[in-house]
Amino acid sequence: MTQLAVGLREAGDSTGISQHTLRRMVKSGRLQAVRVGRRILIPISELEKLMKPGAVSQTGRKNT
């Protein structure tokens, strides 16, 4: 079965974005996530959108 979501640690490892930054992005609504108990899971599709060229960065500026 294909993995649908990852935790903050794995998301950070795969994107190079710190867990703290990912947590802030989730809290501000810039990154969609699901909370399961105390865990925050980020859908793989959200990470793919985040890393896509031209995606909006955490600061709200376009990545170039």
Secondary structure, 3 states (H helix, E strand, C coil): CCCCEEEHHHHHHHHCCCHHHHHHHHHHCCCCCEEECCEEEEEHHHHHHHHCCCCECCCCCECC
